[in-house]
């Protein structure tokens, strides 16, 4: 079986999982009370989406191990924040406890993958080289 490598952040299972969870949170948060619009609703949507956007930024910074790891760390921070908001949503009775727990577990799986990626950051950051076409960089406009 041929091994397939990710070409974009969207090829990563962890990205697709986090995106699906953010969309689920968006749908569930539409049922939150109006009084929570500028606090819990906005915050849980922002943090859940930021898991994905920080991972996308990390992918674009793979040329530099430290920058890649830093953005993965930001993504992990946002996943942890999302878990906290999910607990608040359940405790404030804006979301069923079982649904909240299931999403918290899914974010734990995302966190586990992000931590592994961060730990092995150098293997994700192999330098990309453009094919050489015989021209020096001074000849390219």
Protein Blocks (a to p, Z undefined) as FASTA:
>chain_A
ZZdddfbfklpmklmmmmmmmmmmmmmmmmpcfklmmmmmmmmmmmmmmmmmmmmmmmmm
mmpmklmmmmmmmmmmmmmmmmmmmmmmmmnopacfklmmmmmmmmmmmmmmmmmmmmmm
mmmmcccddddehiafklpZZ
